[in-house]
């Protein structure tokens, strides 16, 4: 009991680490808001249904700003009657000065996974849940790993979710309220797609990146495809991040741009082990790497690093 209490208290303290890996956790979503980066991970405690926000000025040193959503206080989560609930794979989107927090709710068996959404006035919250599930799994589809991309070209918002055992990606156009759907778009399944879709726009190219493989073995990796549209059709471009001699299973990532320098970075989780025999156990770690593009706009292979991580303050 004492150890559990100490573990909980430690999560309330500021986190200040300065090297890869930057912290414990998984499934990181990072956004740039003003002069700060905001990170939303799966918290490093199993079956604990909370989410927290972390803030950084340079992508290297992160401070925990506190719990932003407690699923024990969201009534619809327990309505499925499951004996326990997990919280993982969140995403944040901003539109018209409001912040929308999307998140996965388990279990996936015996009750289907669901995705919820909460609304706040700042990236630090507080967030108020919409009052119902946005999307529920079933018929072979797993409602997991949400990501919402607001297209700067026209302001439309696109929702991406799904994967894992069903390995099915679904895409929706969000309604103006950002807590409901306007329509679903029929999309082709990207090559080597497993889960954890992420969309970013650079110049005129839309990059759909995602995880491939099994989450707890060395096959887990990041692949991507490109398109002239946020809904495809996709042109598969290959694997850009995979296991090496020191780290296994890198994936479930996000891309973030420093708008003042036009530099791009990937934030992802990995297992800190060189052994190849799965399943890997213990906690996953978050790391940050700089992303480079070639003269054709294709993403160069990303090498995992230890120790000194990228530093990229956002200037005015």
C-alpha positions as protocol buffer text, in pm:
chain_id: "A"
residue {
  index: 1
  type: UNK
  ca { x: 0 y: 0 z: 0 }
}
residue {
  index: 2
  type: UNK
  ca { x: 282 y: 240 z: 83 }
}
residue {
  index: 3
  type: UNK
  ca { x: 452 y: 175 z: -251 }
}
residue {
  index: 4
  type: UNK
  ca { x: 130 y: 236 z: -439 }
}
residue {
  index: 5
  type: UNK
  ca { x: 72 y: 562 z: -255 }
}
residue {
  index: 6
  type: UNK
  ca { x: 425 y: 682 z: -331 }
}
residue {
  index: 7
  type: UNK
  ca { x: 382 y: 592 z: -698 }
}
residue {
  index: 8
  type: UNK
  ca { x: 67 y: 802 z: -717 }
}
residue {
  index: 9
  type: UNK
  ca { x: 228 y: 1100 z: -547 }
}
residue {
  index: 10
  type: UNK
  ca { x: 524 y: 1087 z: -784 }
}
residue {
  index: 11
  type: UNK
  ca { x: 290 y: 1140 z: -1077 }
}
residue {
  index: 12
  type: UNK
  ca { x: 182 y: 1472 z: -929 }
}
residue {
  index: 13
  type: UNK
  ca { x: 535 y: 1614 z: -922 }
}
residue {
  index: 14
  type: UNK
  ca { x: 696 y: 1811 z: -1207 }
}
residue {
  index: 15
  type: UNK
  ca { x: 885 y: 1589 z: -1448 }
}
residue {
  index: 16
  type: UNK
  ca { x: 1217 y: 1723 z: -1571 }
}
residue {
  index: 17
  type: UNK
  ca { x: 1428 y: 1490 z: -1778 }
}
residue {
  index: 18
  type: UNK
  ca { x: 1672 y: 1603 z: -2044 }
}
residue {
  index: 19
  type: UNK
  ca { x: 1761 y: 1308 z: -2265 }
}
residue {
  index: 20
  type: UNK
  ca { x: 1615 y: 1024 z: -2468 }
}
residue {
  index: 21
  type: UNK
  ca { x: 1410 y: 857 z: -2343 }
}
residue {
  index: 22
  type: UNK
  ca { x: 1237 y: 1167 z: -2209 }
}
residue {
  index: 23
  type: UNK
  ca { x: 985 y: 995 z: -1978 }
}
residue {
  index: 24
  type: UNK
  ca { x: 784 y: 683 z: -1901 }
}
residue {
  index: 25
  type: UNK
  ca { x: 464 y: 628 z: -2097 }
}
residue {
  index: 26
  type: UNK
  ca { x: 322 y: 525 z: -2434 }
}
residue {
  index: 27
  type: UNK
  ca { x: 110 y: 644 z: -2728 }
}
residue {
  index: 28
  type: UNK
  ca { x: 218 y: 1010 z: -2717 }
}
residue {
  index: 29
  type: UNK
  ca { x: 26 y: 1286 z: -2889 }
}
residue {
  index: 30
  type: UNK
  ca { x: 215 y: 1618 z: -2907 }
}
residue {
  index: 31
  type: UNK
  ca { x: 79 y: 1953 z: -3022 }
}
residue {
  index: 32
  type: UNK
  ca { x: 241 y: 2295 z: -3053 }
}
residue {
  index: 33
  type: UNK
  ca { x: 26 y: 2567 z: -2896 }
}
residue {
  index: 34
  type: UNK
  ca { x: 167 y: 2918 z: -2880 }
}
residue {
  index: 35
  type: UNK
  ca { x: 525 y: 2895 z: -2753 }
}
residue {
  index: 36
  type: UNK
  ca { x: 478 y: 2557 z: -2583 }
}
residue {
  index: 37
  type: UNK
  ca { x: 452 y: 2193 z: -2676 }
}
residue {
  index: 38
  type: UNK
  ca { x: 180 y: 1988 z: -2507 }
}
residue {
  index: 39
  type: UNK
  ca { x: 211 y: 1613 z: -2463 }
}
residue {
  index: 40
  type: UNK
  ca { x: -73 y: 1368 z: -2390 }
}
residue {
  index: 41
  type: UNK
  ca { x: 41 y: 1007 z: -2335 }
}
residue {
  index: 42
  type: UNK
  ca { x: -103 y: 685 z: -2209 }
}
residue {
  index: 43
  type: UNK
  ca { x: -12 y: 708 z: -1842 }
}
residue {
  index: 44
  type: UNK
  ca { x: 247 y: 449 z: -1725 }
}
residue {
  index: 45
  type: UNK
  ca { x: 11 y: 266 z: -1490 }
}
residue {
  index: 46
  type: UNK
  ca { x: -204 y: -17 z: -1623 }
}
residue {
  index: 47
  type: UNK
  ca { x: -581 y: -4 z: -1575 }
}
residue {
  index: 48
  type: UNK
  ca { x: -573 y: 340 z: -1419 }
}
residue {
  index: 49
  type: UNK
  ca { x: -834 y: 544 z: -1608 }
}
residue {
  index: 50
  type: UNK
  ca { x: -683 y: 894 z: -1607 }
}
residue {
  index: 51
  type: UNK
  ca { x: -513 y: 1126 z: -1853 }
}
residue {
  index: 52
  type: UNK
  ca { x: -263 y: 1401 z: -1782 }
}
residue {
  index: 53
  type: UNK
  ca { x: -104 y: 1690 z: -1975 }
}
residue {
  index: 54
  type: UNK
  ca { x: 268 y: 1766 z: -1992 }
}
residue {
  index: 55
  type: UNK
  ca { x: 418 y: 2094 z: -2111 }
}
residue {
  index: 56
  type: UNK
  ca { x: 759 y: 2176 z: -2260 }
}
residue {
  index: 57
  type: UNK
  ca { x: 923 y: 2479 z: -2414 }
}
residue {
  index: 58
  type: UNK
  ca { x: 1182 y: 2275 z: -2607 }
}
residue {
  index: 59
  type: UNK
  ca { x: 1065 y: 1910 z: -2650 }
}
residue {
  index: 60
  type: UNK
  ca { x: 1329 y: 1791 z: -2405 }
}
residue {
  index: 61
  type: UNK
  ca { x: 1225 y: 1898 z: -2055 }
}
residue {
  index: 62
  type: UNK
  ca { x: 864 y: 1819 z: -1964 }
}
residue {
  index: 63
  type: UNK
  ca { x: 653 y: 1928 z: -1668 }
}
residue {
  index: 64
  type: UNK
  ca { x: 341 y: 1741 z: -1562 }
}
residue {
  index: 65
  type: UNK
  ca { x: 59 y: 1996 z: -1545 }
}
residue {
  index: 66
  type: UNK
  ca { x: -186 y: 1760 z: -1375 }
}
residue {
  index: 67
  type: UNK
  ca { x: -474 y: 1526 z: -1446 }
}
residue {
  index: 68
  type: UNK
  ca { x: -702 y: 1658 z: -1718 }
}
residue {
  index: 69
  type: UNK
  ca { x: -960 y: 1378 z: -1730 }
}
residue {
  index: 70
  type: UNK
  ca { x: -1059 y: 1107 z: -1480 }
}
residue {
  index: 71
  type: UNK
  ca { x: -1268 y: 833 z: -1639 }
}
residue {
  index: 72
  type: UNK
  ca { x: -1408 y: 734 z: -1299 }
}
residue {
  index: 73
  type: UNK
  ca { x: -1600 y: 1063 z: -1319 }
}
residue {
  index: 74
  type: UNK
  ca { x: -1740 y: 1001 z: -1670 }
}
residue {
  index: 75
  type: UNK
  ca { x: -2074 y: 815 z: -1622 }
}
residue {
  index: 76
  type: UNK
  ca { x: -2107 y: 657 z: -1966 }
}
residue {
  index: 77
  type: UNK
  ca { x: -1775 y: 476 z: -1931 }
}
residue {
  index: 78
  type: UNK
  ca { x: -1916 y: 238 z: -1670 }
}
residue {
  index: 79
  type: UNK
  ca { x: -2249 y: 189 z: -1847 }
}
residue {
  index: 80
  type: UNK
  ca { x: -2117 y: -117 z: -2032 }
}
residue {
  index: 81
  type: UNK
  ca { x: -2096 y: -310 z: -1704 }
}
residue {
  index: 82
  type: UNK
  ca { x: -1736 y: -421 z: -1757 }
}
residue {
  index: 83
  type: UNK
  ca { x: -1544 y: -509 z: -1436 }
}
residue {
  index: 84
  type: UNK
  ca { x: -1261 y: -266 z: -1518 }
}
residue {
  index: 85
  type: UNK
  ca { x: -1178 y: 8 z: -1765 }
}
residue {
  index: 86
  type: UNK
  ca { x: -854 y: 120 z: -1924 }
}
residue {
  index: 87
  type: UNK
  ca { x: -764 y: 456 z: -2073 }
}
residue {
  index: 88
  type: UNK
  ca { x: -511 y: 492 z: -2351 }
}
residue {
  index: 89
  type: UNK
  ca { x: -404 y: 649 z: -2682 }
}
residue {
  index: 90
  type: UNK
  ca { x: -534 y: 1008 z: -2650 }
}
residue {
  index: 91
  type: UNK
  ca { x: -525 y: 1286 z: -2908 }
}
residue {
  index: 92
  type: UNK
  ca { x: -578 y: 1661 z: -2896 }
}
residue {
  index: 93
  type: UNK
  ca { x: -720 y: 1897 z: -3159 }
}
residue {
  index: 94
  type: UNK
  ca { x: -771 y: 2273 z: -3153 }
}
residue {
  index: 95
  type: UNK
  ca { x: -1035 y: 2464 z: -3346 }
}
residue {
  index: 96
  type: UNK
  ca { x: -1164 y: 2820 z: -3305 }
}
residue {
  index: 97
  type: UNK
  ca { x: -994 y: 2861 z: -2967 }
}
residue {
  index: 98
  type: UNK
  ca { x: -1141 y: 2544 z: -2816 }
}
residue {
  index: 99
  type: UNK
  ca { x: -950 y: 2225 z: -2738 }
}
residue {
  index: 100
  type: UNK
  ca { x: -1092 y: 1879 z: -2801 }
}
residue {
  index: 101
  type: UNK
  ca { x: -951 y: 1576 z: -2623 }
}
residue {
  index: 102
  type: UNK
  ca { x: -1018 y: 1233 z: -2781 }
}
residue {
  index: 103
  type: UNK
  ca { x: -937 y: 911 z: -2600 }
}
residue {
  index: 104
  type: UNK
  ca { x: -970 y: 532 z: -2609 }
}
residue {
  index: 105
  type: UNK
  ca { x: -1165 y: 342 z: -2343 }
}
residue {
  index: 106
  type: UNK
  ca { x: -1130 y: -31 z: -2280 }
}
residue {
  index: 107
  type: UNK
  ca { x: -1174 y: -315 z: -2230 }
}
residue {
  index: 108
  type: UNK
  ca { x: -1201 y: -455 z: -2579 }
}
residue {
  index: 109
  type: UNK
  ca { x: -1336 y: -784 z: -2446 }
}
residue {
  index: 110
  type: UNK
  ca { x: -1601 y: -880 z: -2337 }
}
residue {
  index: 111
  type: UNK
  ca { x: -1738 y: -531 z: -2408 }
}
residue {
  index: 112
  type: UNK
  ca { x: -1621 y: -340 z: -2717 }
}
residue {
  index: 113
  type: UNK
  ca { x: -1374 y: -55 z: -2698 }
}
residue {
  index: 114
  type: UNK
  ca { x: -1506 y: 299 z: -2730 }
}
residue {
  index: 115
  type: UNK
  ca { x: -1375 y: 647 z: -2806 }
}
residue {
  index: 116
  type: UNK
  ca { x: -1479 y: 952 z: -2609 }
}
residue {
  index: 117
  type: UNK
  ca { x: -1427 y: 1326 z: -2647 }
}
residue {
  index: 118
  type: UNK
  ca { x: -1405 y: 1608 z: -2393 }
}
residue {
  index: 119
  type: UNK
  ca { x: -1389 y: 1985 z: -2443 }
}
residue {
  index: 120
  type: UNK
  ca { x: -1176 y: 2252 z: -2275 }
}
residue {
  index: 121
  type: UNK
  ca { x: -1073 y: 2616 z: -2310 }
}
residue {
  index: 122
  type: UNK
  ca { x: -698 y: 2552 z: -2292 }
}
residue {
  index: 123
  type: UNK
  ca { x: -456 y: 2266 z: -2360 }
}
residue {
  index: 124
  type: UNK
  ca { x: -424 y: 2222 z: -1983 }
}
residue {
  index: 125
  type: UNK
  ca { x: -800 y: 2179 z: -1936 }
}
residue {
  index: 126
  type: UNK
  ca { x: -1009 y: 2137 z: -1737 }
}
residue {
  index: 127
  type: UNK
  ca { x: -1197 y: 1917 z: -1983 }
}
residue {
  index: 128
  type: UNK
  ca { x: -1568 y: 1839 z: -1975 }
}
residue {
  index: 129
  type: UNK
  ca { x: -1674 y: 1513 z: -2135 }
}
residue {
  index: 130
  type: UNK
  ca { x: -1938 y: 1530 z: -2410 }
}
residue {
  index: 131
  type: UNK
  ca { x: -2160 y: 1287 z: -2219 }
}
residue {
  index: 132
  type: UNK
  ca { x: -2150 y: 990 z: -2453 }
}
residue {
  index: 133
  type: UNK
  ca { x: -1918 y: 774 z: -2661 }
}
residue {
  index: 134
  type: UNK
  ca { x: -1824 y: 921 z: -2997 }
}
residue {
  index: 135
  type: UNK
  ca { x: -1753 y: 582 z: -3156 }
}
residue {
  index: 136
  type: UNK
  ca { x: -1807 y: 222 z: -3041 }
}
residue {
  index: 137
  type: UNK
  ca { x: -1635 y: -88 z: -3175 }
}
residue {
  index: 138
  type: UNK
  ca { x: -1803 y: -401 z: -3305 }
}
residue {
  index: 139
  type: UNK
  ca { x: -1829 y: -638 z: -3602 }
}
residue {
  index: 140
  type: UNK
  ca { x: -1452 y: -678 z: -3618 }
}
residue {
  index: 141
  type: UNK
  ca { x: -1376 y: -308 z: -3582 }
}
residue {
  index: 142
  type: UNK
  ca { x: -1187 y: -186 z: -3275 }
}
residue {
  index: 143
  type: UNK
  ca { x: -1266 y: 172 z: -3175 }
}
residue {
  index: 144
  type: UNK
  ca { x: -914 y: 267 z: -3064 }
}
residue {
  index: 145
  type: UNK
  ca { x: -635 y: 516 z: -3132 }
}
residue {
  index: 146
  type: UNK
  ca { x: -823 y: 835 z: -3230 }
}
residue {
  index: 147
  type: UNK
  ca { x: -652 y: 1118 z: -3415 }
}
residue {
  index: 148
  type: UNK
  ca { x: -815 y: 1440 z: -3538 }
}
residue {
  index: 149
  type: UNK
  ca { x: -651 y: 1655 z: -3805 }
}
residue {
  index: 150
  type: UNK
  ca { x: -781 y: 2006 z: -3870 }
}
residue {
  index: 151
  type: UNK
  ca { x: -684 y: 2093 z: -4226 }
}
residue {
  index: 152
  type: UNK
  ca { x: -536 y: 2444 z: -4239 }
}
residue {
  index: 153
  type: UNK
  ca { x: -636 y: 2469 z: -4604 }
}
residue {
  index: 154
  type: UNK
  ca { x: -1011 y: 2475 z: -4544 }
}
residue {
  index: 155
  type: UNK
  ca { x: -1070 y: 2430 z: -4168 }
}
residue {
  index: 156
  type: UNK
  ca { x: -1239 y: 2092 z: -4204 }
}
residue {
  index: 157
  type: UNK
  ca { x: -1158 y: 1837 z: -3934 }
}
residue {
  index: 158
  type: UNK
  ca { x: -1092 y: 1471 z: -4009 }
}
residue {
  index: 159
  type: UNK
  ca { x: -1113 y: 1186 z: -3757 }
}
residue {
  index: 160
  type: UNK
  ca { x: -900 y: 871 z: -3792 }
}
residue {
  index: 161
  type: UNK
  ca { x: -937 y: 562 z: -3573 }
}
residue {
  index: 162
  type: UNK
  ca { x: -914 y: 185 z: -3557 }
}
residue {
  index: 163
  type: UNK
  ca { x: -671 y: -94 z: -3615 }
}
residue {
  index: 164
  type: UNK
  ca { x: -507 y: -366 z: -3406 }
}
residue {
  index: 165
  type: UNK
  ca { x: -657 y: -716 z: -3449 }
}
residue {
  index: 166
  type: UNK
  ca { x: -907 y: -594 z: -3706 }
}
residue {
  index: 167
  type: UNK
  ca { x: -643 y: -368 z: -3867 }
}
residue {
  index: 168
  type: UNK
  ca { x: -920 y: -152 z: -4012 }
}
residue {
  index: 169
  type: UNK
  ca { x: -883 y: 224 z: -4051 }
}
residue {
  index: 170
  type: UNK
  ca { x: -1200 y: 434 z: -4050 }
}
residue {
  index: 171
  type: UNK
  ca { x: -1212 y: 803 z: -4143 }
}
residue {
  index: 172
  type: UNK
  ca { x: -1488 y: 1054 z: -4064 }
}
residue {
  index: 173
  type: UNK
  ca { x: -1543 y: 1421 z: -4130 }
}
residue {
  index: 174
  type: UNK
  ca { x: -1617 y: 1592 z: -3799 }
}
residue {
  index: 175
  type: UNK
  ca { x: -1927 y: 1807 z: -3754 }
}
residue {
  index: 176
  type: UNK
  ca { x: -1876 y: 2174 z: -3666 }
}
residue {
  index: 177
  type: UNK
  ca { x: -1918 y: 2097 z: -3294 }
}
residue {
  index: 178
  type: UNK
  ca { x: -1612 y: 1864 z: -3305 }
}
residue {
  index: 179
  type: UNK
  ca { x: -1793 y: 1614 z: -3077 }
}
residue {
  index: 180
  type: UNK
  ca { x: -1997 y: 1438 z: -3346 }
}
residue {
  index: 181
  type: UNK
  ca { x: -1955 y: 1316 z: -3703 }
}
residue {
  index: 182
  type: UNK
  ca { x: -2079 y: 1479 z: -4020 }
}
residue {
  index: 183
  type: UNK
  ca { x: -2014 y: 1176 z: -4237 }
}
residue {
  index: 184
  type: UNK
  ca { x: -1794 y: 870 z: -4279 }
}
residue {
  index: 185
  type: UNK
  ca { x: -1561 y: 850 z: -4576 }
}
residue {
  index: 186
  type: UNK
  ca { x: -1491 y: 516 z: -4740 }
}
residue {
  index: 187
  type: UNK
  ca { x: -1111 y: 481 z: -4762 }
}
residue {
  index: 188
  type: UNK
  ca { x: -878 y: 213 z: -4891 }
}
residue {
  index: 189
  type: UNK
  ca { x: -675 y: 39 z: -4623 }
}
residue {
  index: 190
  type: UNK
  ca { x: -316 y: 165 z: -4621 }
}
residue {
  index: 191
  type: UNK
  ca { x: -49 y: -94 z: -4687 }
}
residue {
  index: 192
  type: UNK
  ca { x: 94 y: -247 z: -4366 }
}
residue {
  index: 193
  type: UNK
  ca { x: -154 y: -58 z: -4149 }
}
residue {
  index: 194
  type: UNK
  ca { x: -205 y: -201 z: -3799 }
}
residue {
  index: 195
  type: UNK
  ca { x: -305 y: 90 z: -3571 }
}
residue {
  index: 196
  type: UNK
  ca { x: -216 y: 436 z: -3439 }
}
residue {
  index: 197
  type: UNK
  ca { x: -286 y: 653 z: -3744 }
}
residue {
  index: 198
  type: UNK
  ca { x: -150 y: 1008 z: -3752 }
}
residue {
  index: 199
  type: UNK
  ca { x: -196 y: 1277 z: -4018 }
}
residue {
  index: 200
  type: UNK
  ca { x: 25 y: 1579 z: -4086 }
}
residue {
  index: 201
  type: UNK
  ca { x: 51 y: 1826 z: -4371 }
}
residue {
  index: 202
  type: UNK
  ca { x: 381 y: 1956 z: -4504 }
}
residue {
  index: 203
  type: UNK
  ca { x: 378 y: 2192 z: -4800 }
}
residue {
  index: 204
  type: UNK
  ca { x: 106 y: 2040 z: -5022 }
}
residue {
  index: 205
  type: UNK
  ca { x: 150 y: 1676 z: -4917 }
}
residue {
  index: 206
  type: UNK
  ca { x: -62 y: 1487 z: -4665 }
}
residue {
  index: 207
  type: UNK
  ca { x: 134 y: 1228 z: -4469 }
}
residue {
  index: 208
  type: UNK
  ca { x: -61 y: 940 z: -4315 }
}
residue {
  index: 209
  type: UNK
  ca { x: 171 y: 757 z: -4075 }
}
residue {
  index: 210
  type: UNK
  ca { x: 83 y: 458 z: -3859 }
}
residue {
  index: 211
  type: UNK
  ca { x: 213 y: 163 z: -3661 }
}
residue {
  index: 212
  type: UNK
  ca { x: 263 y: -183 z: -3807 }
}
residue {
  index: 213
  type: UNK
  ca { x: 320 y: -513 z: -3627 }
}
residue {
  index: 214
  type: UNK
  ca { x: 244 y: -637 z: -3276 }
}
residue {
  index: 215
  type: UNK
  ca { x: 259 y: -379 z: -2998 }
}
residue {
  index: 216
  type: UNK
  ca { x: 483 y: -583 z: -2766 }
}
residue {
  index: 217
  type: UNK
  ca { x: 739 y: -737 z: -3001 }
}
residue {
  index: 218
  type: UNK
  ca { x: 1016 y: -625 z: -3233 }
}
residue {
  index: 219
  type: UNK
  ca { x: 788 y: -611 z: -3540 }
}
residue {
  index: 220
  type: UNK
  ca { x: 624 y: -290 z: -3413 }
}
residue {
  index: 221
  type: UNK
  ca { x: 737 y: -7 z: -3640 }
}
residue {
  index: 222
  type: UNK
  ca { x: 626 y: 314 z: -3811 }
}
residue {
  index: 223
  type: UNK
  ca { x: 524 y: 322 z: -4177 }
}
residue {
  index: 224
  type: UNK
  ca { x: 369 y: 595 z: -4389 }
}
residue {
  index: 225
  type: UNK
  ca { x: 184 y: 682 z: -4707 }
}
residue {
  index: 226
  type: UNK
  ca { x: 123 y: 1010 z: -4887 }
}
residue {
  index: 227
  type: UNK
  ca { x: -169 y: 1170 z: -5069 }
}
residue {
  index: 228
  type: UNK
  ca { x: -294 y: 1496 z: -5218 }
}
residue {
  index: 229
  type: UNK
  ca { x: -594 y: 1468 z: -4986 }
}
residue {
  index: 230
  type: UNK
  ca { x: -649 y: 1395 z: -4612 }
}
residue {
  index: 231
  type: UNK
  ca { x: -868 y: 1099 z: -4714 }
}
residue {
  index: 232
  type: UNK
  ca { x: -644 y: 938 z: -4977 }
}
residue {
  index: 233
  type: UNK
  ca { x: -595 y: 756 z: -5202 }
}
residue {
  index: 234
  type: UNK
  ca { x: -270 y: 663 z: -5030 }
}
residue {
  index: 235
  type: UNK
  ca { x: 66 y: 593 z: -5194 }
}
residue {
  index: 236
  type: UNK
  ca { x: 265 y: 367 z: -4965 }
}
residue {
  index: 237
  type: UNK
  ca { x: 616 y: 498 z: -4894 }
}
residue {
  index: 238
  type: UNK
  ca { x: 763 y: 238 z: -4660 }
}
residue {
  index: 239
  type: UNK
  ca { x: 897 y: 196 z: -4308 }
}
residue {
  index: 240
  type: UNK
  ca { x: 1071 y: 492 z: -4144 }
}
residue {
  index: 241
  type: UNK
  ca { x: 1124 y: 376 z: -3783 }
}
residue {
  index: 242
  type: UNK
  ca { x: 1199 y: 20 z: -3668 }
}
residue {
  index: 243
  type: UNK
  ca { x: 1372 y: -183 z: -3398 }
}
residue {
  index: 244
  type: UNK
  ca { x: 1749 y: -173 z: -3364 }
}
residue {
  index: 245
  type: UNK
  ca { x: 2015 y: -335 z: -3145 }
}
residue {
  index: 246
  type: UNK
  ca { x: 1923 y: -127 z: -2836 }
}
residue {
  index: 247
  type: UNK
  ca { x: 1549 y: -55 z: -2867 }
}
residue {
  index: 248
  type: UNK
  ca { x: 1250 y: -262 z: -2971 }
}
residue {
  index: 249
  type: UNK
  ca { x: 902 y: -190 z: -3100 }
}
residue {
  index: 250
  type: UNK
  ca { x: 908 y: 184 z: -3172 }
}
residue {
  index: 251
  type: UNK
  ca { x: 567 y: 317 z: -3264 }
}
residue {
  index: 252
  type: UNK
  ca { x: 238 y: 484 z: -3180 }
}
residue {
  index: 253
  type: UNK
  ca { x: 379 y: 824 z: -3252 }
}
residue {
  index: 254
  type: UNK
  ca { x: 289 y: 1179 z: -3343 }
}
residue {
  index: 255
  type: UNK
  ca { x: 456 y: 1440 z: -3562 }
}
residue {
  index: 256
  type: UNK
  ca { x: 489 y: 1800 z: -3447 }
}
residue {
  index: 257
  type: UNK
  ca { x: 623 y: 2110 z: -3622 }
}
residue {
  index: 258
  type: UNK
  ca { x: 811 y: 2400 z: -3472 }
}
residue {
  index: 259
  type: UNK
  ca { x: 635 y: 2666 z: -3678 }
}
residue {
  index: 260
  type: UNK
  ca { x: 903 y: 2928 z: -3617 }
}
residue {
  index: 261
  type: UNK
  ca { x: 1187 y: 2713 z: -3754 }
}
residue {
  index: 262
  type: UNK
  ca { x: 981 y: 2484 z: -3984 }
}
residue {
  index: 263
  type: UNK
  ca { x: 1151 y: 2182 z: -3825 }
}
residue {
  index: 264
  type: UNK
  ca { x: 956 y: 1860 z: -3777 }
}
residue {
  index: 265
  type: UNK
  ca { x: 991 y: 1604 z: -3496 }
}
residue {
  index: 266
  type: UNK
  ca { x: 849 y: 1262 z: -3415 }
}
residue {
  index: 267
  type: UNK
  ca { x: 754 y: 1164 z: -3061 }
}
residue {
  index: 268
  type: UNK
  ca { x: 704 y: 790 z: -3007 }
}
residue {
  index: 269
  type: UNK
  ca { x: 731 y: 508 z: -2755 }
}
residue {
  index: 270
  type: UNK
  ca { x: 976 y: 219 z: -2747 }
}
residue {
  index: 271
  type: UNK
  ca { x: 1105 y: -66 z: -2532 }
}
residue {
  index: 272
  type: UNK
  ca { x: 1451 y: -8 z: -2389 }
}
residue {
  index: 273
  type: UNK
  ca { x: 1593 y: -354 z: -2464 }
}
residue {
  index: 274
  type: UNK
  ca { x: 1817 y: -514 z: -2720 }
}
residue {
  index: 275
  type: UNK
  ca { x: 1670 y: -862 z: -2689 }
}
residue {
  index: 276
  type: UNK
  ca { x: 1450 y: -982 z: -2973 }
}
residue {
  index: 277
  type: UNK
  ca { x: 1237 y: -1247 z: -2800 }
}
residue {
  index: 278
  type: UNK
  ca { x: 886 y: -1115 z: -2728 }
}
residue {
  index: 279
  type: UNK
  ca { x: 663 y: -1042 z: -2552 }
}
residue {
  index: 280
  type: UNK
  ca { x: 842 y: -747 z: -2395 }
}
residue {
  index: 281
  type: UNK
  ca { x: 738 y: -657 z: -2044 }
}
residue {
  index: 282
  type: UNK
  ca { x: 786 y: -360 z: -1817 }
}
residue {
  index: 283
  type: UNK
  ca { x: 727 y: 2 z: -1898 }
}
residue {
  index: 284
  type: UNK
  ca { x: 765 y: 169 z: -2232 }
}
residue {
  index: 285
  type: UNK
  ca { x: 952 y: 496 z: -2272 }
}
residue {
  index: 286
  type: UNK
  ca { x: 890 y: 808 z: -2481 }
}
residue {
  index: 287
  type: UNK
  ca { x: 1155 y: 951 z: -2709 }
}
residue {
  index: 288
  type: UNK
  ca { x: 1190 y: 1243 z: -2952 }
}
residue {
  index: 289
  type: UNK
  ca { x: 1378 y: 1248 z: -3284 }
}
residue {
  index: 290
  type: UNK
  ca { x: 1420 y: 1511 z: -3553 }
}
residue {
  index: 291
  type: UNK
  ca { x: 1256 y: 1430 z: -3888 }
}
residue {
  index: 292
  type: UNK
  ca { x: 1429 y: 1500 z: -4217 }
}
residue {
  index: 293
  type: UNK
  ca { x: 1271 y: 1510 z: -4564 }
}
residue {
  index: 294
  type: UNK
  ca { x: 1450 y: 1463 z: -4896 }
}
residue {
  index: 295
  type: UNK
  ca { x: 1419 y: 1693 z: -5197 }
}
residue {
  index: 296
  type: UNK
  ca { x: 1111 y: 1501 z: -5312 }
}
residue {
  index: 297
  type: UNK
  ca { x: 936 y: 1549 z: -4979 }
}
residue {
  index: 298
  type: UNK
  ca { x: 982 y: 1190 z: -4868 }
}
residue {
  index: 299
  type: UNK
  ca { x: 1064 y: 1117 z: -4503 }
}
residue {
  index: 300
  type: UNK
  ca { x: 1417 y: 993 z: -4450 }
}
residue {
  index: 301
  type: UNK
  ca { x: 1478 y: 688 z: -4232 }
}
residue {
  index: 302
  type: UNK
  ca { x: 1468 y: 785 z: -3865 }
}
residue {
  index: 303
  type: UNK
  ca { x: 1741 y: 663 z: -3633 }
}
residue {
  index: 304
  type: UNK
  ca { x: 1665 y: 614 z: -3263 }
}
residue {
  index: 305
  type: UNK
  ca { x: 1899 y: 796 z: -3029 }
}
residue {
  index: 306
  type: UNK
  ca { x: 1998 y: 785 z: -2663 }
}
residue {
  index: 307
  type: UNK
  ca { x: 2115 y: 1058 z: -2434 }
}
residue {
  index: 308
  type: UNK
  ca { x: 2092 y: 1401 z: -2586 }
}
residue {
  index: 309
  type: UNK
  ca { x: 1749 y: 1455 z: -2739 }
}
residue {
  index: 310
  type: UNK
  ca { x: 1652 y: 1733 z: -2982 }
}
residue {
  index: 311
  type: UNK
  ca { x: 1595 y: 2082 z: -2841 }
}
residue {
  index: 312
  type: UNK
  ca { x: 1365 y: 2311 z: -3037 }
}
residue {
  index: 313
  type: UNK
  ca { x: 1229 y: 2619 z: -2858 }
}
residue {
  index: 314
  type: UNK
  ca { x: 943 y: 2795 z: -3037 }
}
residue {
  index: 315
  type: UNK
  ca { x: 1027 y: 3157 z: -3108 }
}
residue {
  index: 316
  type: UNK
  ca { x: 773 y: 3434 z: -3146 }
}
